[in-house]
């Protein structure tokens, strides 16, 4: 008797929560389109050994990893409009806001490293100027959309009375806490103390690279810990679409540029563990969600 309601909930989700703002849906679609294009450009350039970022980098790997993250999260951003309430997408959108505002701040703090400032070929210089302009607009739009979203009043029974539709298994919570804390701690270290933490990375980076990678690591940590706080797989479905794709994109860039990484070092082993953890988290989460839906249908 209890299987049918569970299956129905797994398929339709829950209307409890804040109605999803159209501004968030539009922002996600725009960022998804731009991220897929620019991210693919940066990643492909890195695969061929070229550092094509907005700022001058000592090694092609760093801008390639930034591009891999951008391209990897893009498909999930296109699914945001399918959600019914804000709570179903916030584990994806909140990290997105962190990435947009954080990268814009890092770009301004390291303006002296921009290709347009350093000089050189025309196309990279124009790309860096476009990076600043577009990223600035998107960062401001992200903050505005987030403010508009939280002006929407919650509906339904309210978050405090809501029971998870597909709760996280107990065994998954300690690994998620370790994985999220790892990404969060490394991201904060790279962002706020780039000279010290950047030197610990198993490849060569400068200040801008370290802080840019730190923003992405911080956002990944927030997303993983956010899923732990939600404790409901139906409310992290868009994020589950993003995590394994981002992990695979990072793995491809790291594999092709493997010669630039000191894999025998402790940070090299930690990097493998963190990326593998992302992949395992996404794959297992989607499998558990699919199994819950099949059991409900049965």
C-alpha positions as a Python dict, from the first residue, in 0.01 Angstrom:
ca = {
    (1, 'X'): (0, 0, 0),
    (2, 'X'): (286, 238, 70),
    (3, 'X'): (469, 173, -258),
    (4, 'X'): (227, 361, -483),
    (5, 'X'): (245, 698, -303),
    (6, 'X'): (622, 670, -290),
    (7, 'X'): (644, 609, -664),
    (8, 'X'): (408, 894, -738),
    (9, 'X'): (611, 1131, -526),
    (10, 'X'): (933, 1021, -692),
    (11, 'X'): (787, 1097, -1034),
    (12, 'X'): (617, 1426, -963),
    (13, 'X'): (823, 1569, -677),
    (14, 'X'): (660, 1799, -425),
    (15, 'X'): (495, 2139, -460),
    (16, 'X'): (612, 2244, -112),
    (17, 'X'): (858, 2534, -126),
    (18, 'X'): (914, 2858, -316),
    (19, 'X'): (785, 2872, -672),
    (20, 'X'): (1077, 2878, -913),
    (21, 'X'): (1138, 3230, -1044),
    (22, 'X'): (1138, 3265, -1426),
    (23, 'X'): (1448, 3482, -1389),
    (24, 'X'): (1642, 3185, -1248),
    (25, 'X'): (1532, 2968, -1539),
    (26, 'X'): (1640, 3229, -1795),
    (27, 'X'): (1973, 3286, -1620),
    (28, 'X'): (2045, 2913, -1611),
    (29, 'X'): (1970, 2875, -1982),
    (30, 'X'): (2186, 3172, -2080),
    (31, 'X'): (2477, 3060, -1863),
    (32, 'X'): (2439, 2706, -1994),
    (33, 'X'): (2470, 2822, -2355),
    (34, 'X'): (2766, 3050, -2289),
    (35, 'X'): (2934, 2798, -2061),
    (36, 'X'): (2905, 2516, -2315),
    (37, 'X'): (3063, 2729, -2588),
    (38, 'X'): (3339, 2899, -2389),
    (39, 'X'): (3408, 2593, -2177),
    (40, 'X'): (3450, 2371, -2483),
    (41, 'X'): (3687, 2629, -2633),
    (42, 'X'): (3907, 2638, -2323),
    (43, 'X'): (3903, 2260, -2278),
    (44, 'X'): (3983, 2181, -2642),
    (45, 'X'): (4263, 2438, -2643),
    (46, 'X'): (4410, 2275, -2332),
    (47, 'X'): (4389, 1931, -2492),
    (48, 'X'): (4607, 2062, -2775),
    (49, 'X'): (4853, 2218, -2529),
    (50, 'X'): (4739, 2582, -2559),
    (51, 'X'): (4646, 2801, -2262),
    (52, 'X'): (4351, 2997, -2399),
    (53, 'X'): (4214, 3158, -2085),
    (54, 'X'): (4129, 3522, -2026),
    (55, 'X'): (4452, 3571, -1831),
    (56, 'X'): (4806, 3452, -1902),
    (57, 'X'): (4866, 3108, -1747),
    (58, 'X'): (5197, 2925, -1702),
    (59, 'X'): (5038, 2592, -1796),
    (60, 'X'): (4748, 2495, -2026),
    (61, 'X'): (4600, 2260, -1765),
    (62, 'X'): (4445, 2527, -1540),
    (63, 'X'): (4230, 2705, -1803),
    (64, 'X'): (4146, 2361, -1943),
    (65, 'X'): (4005, 2252, -1607),
    (66, 'X'): (3804, 2575, -1580),
    (67, 'X'): (3664, 2507, -1926),
    (68, 'X'): (3586, 2146, -1838),
    (69, 'X'): (3383, 2261, -1539),
    (70, 'X'): (3192, 2515, -1748),
    (71, 'X'): (3114, 2268, -2026),
    (72, 'X'): (3032, 1987, -1784),
    (73, 'X'): (2770, 2178, -1587),
    (74, 'X'): (2600, 2327, -1895),
    (75, 'X'): (2367, 2032, -1978),
    (76, 'X'): (2229, 2030, -1623),
    (77, 'X'): (2155, 2403, -1638),
    (78, 'X'): (1920, 2341, -1930),
    (79, 'X'): (1707, 2116, -1704),
    (80, 'X'): (1641, 2382, -1439),
    (81, 'X'): (1316, 2487, -1608),
    (82, 'X'): (1167, 2141, -1544),
    (83, 'X'): (1171, 2194, -1168),
    (84, 'X'): (853, 2299, -989),
    (85, 'X'): (1004, 2472, -687),
    (86, 'X'): (1327, 2653, -601),
    (87, 'X'): (1431, 2388, -350),
    (88, 'X'): (1468, 2134, -632),
    (89, 'X'): (1742, 2336, -805),
    (90, 'X'): (1917, 2535, -534),
    (91, 'X'): (2197, 2275, -497),
    (92, 'X'): (2285, 2360, -857),
    (93, 'X'): (2199, 2729, -879),
    (94, 'X'): (2367, 2842, -556),
    (95, 'X'): (2706, 2699, -668),
    (96, 'X'): (2643, 2863, -1006),
    (97, 'X'): (2608, 3203, -836),
    (98, 'X'): (2931, 3137, -645),
    (99, 'X'): (3114, 3057, -970),
    (100, 'X'): (2988, 3365, -1156),
    (101, 'X'): (3051, 3616, -878),
    (102, 'X'): (3373, 3448, -766),
    (103, 'X'): (3529, 3432, -1113),
    (104, 'X'): (3435, 3794, -1177),
    (105, 'X'): (3600, 3900, -850),
    (106, 'X'): (3910, 3693, -929),
    (107, 'X'): (3929, 3848, -1276),
    (108, 'X'): (3919, 4201, -1131),
    (109, 'X'): (4173, 4119, -859),
    (110, 'X'): (4411, 3982, -1122),
    (111, 'X'): (4339, 4239, -1392),
    (112, 'X'): (4711, 4284, -1452),
    (113, 'X'): (4730, 3926, -1580),
    (114, 'X'): (4460, 3973, -1845),
    (115, 'X'): (4578, 3916, -2201),
    (116, 'X'): (4433, 4252, -2302),
    (117, 'X'): (4662, 4418, -2046),
    (118, 'X'): (4970, 4206, -2113),
    (119, 'X'): (4939, 4254, -2488),
    (120, 'X'): (4987, 3997, -2761),
    (121, 'X'): (4772, 3852, -3042),
    (122, 'X'): (4444, 4029, -3115),
    (123, 'X'): (4200, 3739, -3065),
    (124, 'X'): (4317, 3641, -2712),
    (125, 'X'): (4311, 4008, -2611),
    (126, 'X'): (3955, 4051, -2740),
    (127, 'X'): (3854, 3726, -2570),
    (128, 'X'): (3980, 3854, -2235),
    (129, 'X'): (3786, 4180, -2275),
    (130, 'X'): (3472, 3987, -2365),
    (131, 'X'): (3529, 3760, -2065),
    (132, 'X'): (3529, 4059, -1830),
    (133, 'X'): (3221, 4220, -1985),
    (134, 'X'): (3007, 3905, -2010),
    (135, 'X'): (3111, 3769, -1673),
    (136, 'X'): (3036, 4103, -1508),
    (137, 'X'): (2686, 4113, -1655),
    (138, 'X'): (2617, 3751, -1559),
    (139, 'X'): (2748, 3800, -1204),
    (140, 'X'): (2521, 4101, -1149),
    (141, 'X'): (2228, 3914, -1304),
    (142, 'X'): (2292, 3612, -1081),
    (143, 'X'): (2282, 3824, -765),
    (144, 'X'): (1964, 3996, -885),
    (145, 'X'): (1794, 3666, -976),
    (146, 'X'): (1885, 3518, -639),
    (147, 'X'): (1740, 3819, -458),
    (148, 'X'): (1422, 3797, -665),
    (149, 'X'): (1393, 3426, -594),
    (150, 'X'): (1404, 3472, -219),
    (151, 'X'): (1132, 3734, -237),
    (152, 'X'): (893, 3458, -344),
    (153, 'X'): (691, 3332, -50),
    (154, 'X'): (711, 2957, 27),
    (155, 'X'): (399, 2760, -54),
    (156, 'X'): (261, 2421, 41),
    (157, 'X'): (311, 2268, 382),
    (158, 'X'): (644, 2445, 434),
    (159, 'X'): (996, 2312, 449),
    (160, 'X'): (980, 2246, 822),
    (161, 'X'): (687, 2001, 790),
    (162, 'X'): (804, 1830, 474),
    (163, 'X'): (930, 1470, 479),
    (164, 'X'): (1196, 1363, 223),
    (165, 'X'): (1056, 1172, -73),
    (166, 'X'): (1375, 974, -140),
    (167, 'X'): (1608, 1033, 159),
    (168, 'X'): (1980, 974, 132),
    (169, 'X'): (2090, 630, 260),
    (170, 'X'): (2267, 647, 593),
    (171, 'X'): (2585, 491, 453),
    (172, 'X'): (2621, 771, 196),
    (173, 'X'): (2632, 1061, 440),
    (174, 'X'): (2984, 1022, 588),
    (175, 'X'): (3150, 996, 242),
    (176, 'X'): (2948, 1294, 120),
    (177, 'X'): (3055, 1498, 422),
    (178, 'X'): (3422, 1411, 362),
    (179, 'X'): (3400, 1481, -13),
    (180, 'X'): (3218, 1812, 30),
    (181, 'X'): (3449, 1927, 308),
    (182, 'X'): (3752, 1836, 97),
    (183, 'X'): (3642, 2041, -202),
    (184, 'X'): (3525, 2326, 21),
    (185, 'X'): (3849, 2342, 220),
    (186, 'X'): (4076, 2325, -85),
    (187, 'X'): (3865, 2586, -264),
    (188, 'X'): (3876, 2827, 28),
    (189, 'X'): (4251, 2780, 62),
    (190, 'X'): (4321, 2844, -308),
    (191, 'X'): (4087, 3143, -317),
    (192, 'X'): (4198, 3326, -4),
    (193, 'X'): (4559, 3204, 29),
    (194, 'X'): (4667, 3140, -331),
    (195, 'X'): (5041, 3181, -268),
    (196, 'X'): (5051, 2901, -10),
    (197, 'X'): (4785, 2663, -146),
    (198, 'X'): (4876, 2720, -510),
    (199, 'X'): (5226, 2591, -441),
    (200, 'X'): (5073, 2266, -314),
    (201, 'X'): (4897, 2188, -642),
    (202, 'X'): (5071, 1913, -840),
    (203, 'X'): (5121, 2138, -1145),
    (204, 'X'): (5240, 2494, -1204),
    (205, 'X'): (4991, 2773, -1139),
    (206, 'X'): (5004, 3146, -1080),
    (207, 'X'): (4782, 3357, -853),
    (208, 'X'): (4497, 3395, -1102),
    (209, 'X'): (4492, 3023, -1185),
    (210, 'X'): (4495, 2924, -818),
    (211, 'X'): (4208, 3158, -731),
    (212, 'X'): (4003, 3063, -1038),
    (213, 'X'): (4037, 2694, -956),
    (214, 'X'): (3959, 2778, -594),
    (215, 'X'): (3625, 2932, -692),
    (216, 'X'): (3524, 2615, -875),
    (217, 'X'): (3640, 2387, -593),
    (218, 'X'): (3449, 2600, -342),
    (219, 'X'): (3132, 2577, -553),
    (220, 'X'): (3166, 2199, -582),
    (221, 'X'): (3203, 2172, -206),
    (222, 'X'): (2893, 2385, -148),
    (223, 'X'): (2696, 2171, -392),
    (224, 'X'): (2796, 1841, -231),
    (225, 'X'): (2734, 1963, 123),
    (226, 'X'): (2407, 2120, 7),
    (227, 'X'): (2286, 1782, -115),
    (228, 'X'): (2370, 1642, 227),
    (229, 'X'): (2163, 1916, 391),
    (230, 'X'): (1868, 1857, 155),
    (231, 'X'): (1867, 1483, 238),
    (232, 'X'): (1631, 1416, -53),
    (233, 'X'): (1741, 1287, -393),
    (234, 'X'): (1434, 1433, -561),
    (235, 'X'): (1555, 1780, -461),
    (236, 'X'): (1905, 1740, -600),
    (237, 'X'): (1809, 1586, -936),
    (238, 'X'): (1955, 1869, -1154),
    (239, 'X'): (2277, 1863, -953),
    (240, 'X'): (2297, 1485, -1002),
    (241, 'X'): (2291, 1549, -1377),
    (242, 'X'): (2586, 1789, -1344),
    (243, 'X'): (2821, 1609, -1104),
    (244, 'X'): (2919, 1301, -1312),
    (245, 'X'): (2953, 1503, -1634),
    (246, 'X'): (3180, 1756, -1463),
    (247, 'X'): (3388, 1473, -1314),
    (248, 'X'): (3427, 1305, -1655),
    (249, 'X'): (3520, 1634, -1823),
    (250, 'X'): (3784, 1702, -1556),
    (251, 'X'): (3916, 1347, -1591),
    (252, 'X'): (3955, 1381, -1969),
    (253, 'X'): (4154, 1704, -1941),
    (254, 'X'): (4371, 1561, -1662),
    (255, 'X'): (4435, 1241, -1859),
    (256, 'X'): (4539, 1422, -2176),
    (257, 'X'): (4757, 1669, -1985),
    (258, 'X'): (4886, 1401, -1745),
    (259, 'X'): (5248, 1488, -1818),
    (260, 'X'): (5199, 1827, -1648),
    (261, 'X'): (5085, 1671, -1319),
    (262, 'X'): (5304, 1524, -1046),
    (263, 'X'): (5095, 1214, -981),
    (264, 'X'): (5340, 1069, -729),
    (265, 'X'): (5282, 1353, -483),
    (266, 'X'): (5023, 1360, -207),
    (267, 'X'): (4821, 1638, -375),
    (268, 'X'): (4819, 1433, -697),
    (269, 'X'): (4666, 1136, -517),
    (270, 'X'): (4417, 1364, -340),
    (271, 'X'): (4311, 1510, -675),
    (272, 'X'): (4238, 1163, -813),
    (273, 'X'): (4035, 1080, -501),
    (274, 'X'): (3828, 1399, -517),
    (275, 'X'): (3747, 1365, -887),
    (276, 'X'): (3664, 994, -847),
    (277, 'X'): (3444, 1086, -550),
    (278, 'X'): (3247, 1329, -765),
    (279, 'X'): (3193, 1064, -1030),
    (280, 'X'): (3088, 802, -775),
    (281, 'X'): (2852, 1049, -606),
    (282, 'X'): (2674, 1140, -929),
    (283, 'X'): (2646, 786, -1062),
    (284, 'X'): (2529, 634, -734),
    (285, 'X'): (2282, 918, -670),
    (286, 'X'): (2118, 879, -1008),
    (287, 'X'): (2105, 502, -964),
    (288, 'X'): (1939, 532, -621),
    (289, 'X'): (1686, 782, -754),
    (290, 'X'): (1604, 558, -1049),
    (291, 'X'): (1569, 254, -823),
    (292, 'X'): (1328, 440, -594),
    (293, 'X'): (1112, 530, -894),
    (294, 'X'): (1111, 170, -1020),
    (295, 'X'): (1019, 35, -678),
    (296, 'X'): (733, 283, -655),
    (297, 'X'): (602, 181, -996),
    (298, 'X'): (623, -185, -896),
}
